[in-house]
Amino acid sequence: MERILQLLGAFNSTDELKSLTEGEPKDAIDGIKANRDLIAHGENVGITYTTIQRYYQNALMVVELIEDQCNS
């Protein structure tokens, strides 16, 4: 999530996005990245379908927040 905020910070303020994504949305984005890295290195992550669904829903929310911020 930090890298996303850094990239967006190059275009406009990320204070609002940072506050809106604290907690579960940030954890979901960080979890997606961490699991991707483990899978890429051949590790078994033992992730459940329920966790994947929750990650997806939170990631989608973050994308929508980014879109709203870019359009305003």
Secondary structure by P-SEA (a helix, b strand, c coil): caaaaaaaaacccaaaaaaaaccaaaaaaaaaaaaaaaaaacccccccaaaaaaaaaaaaaaaaaaaaaaac
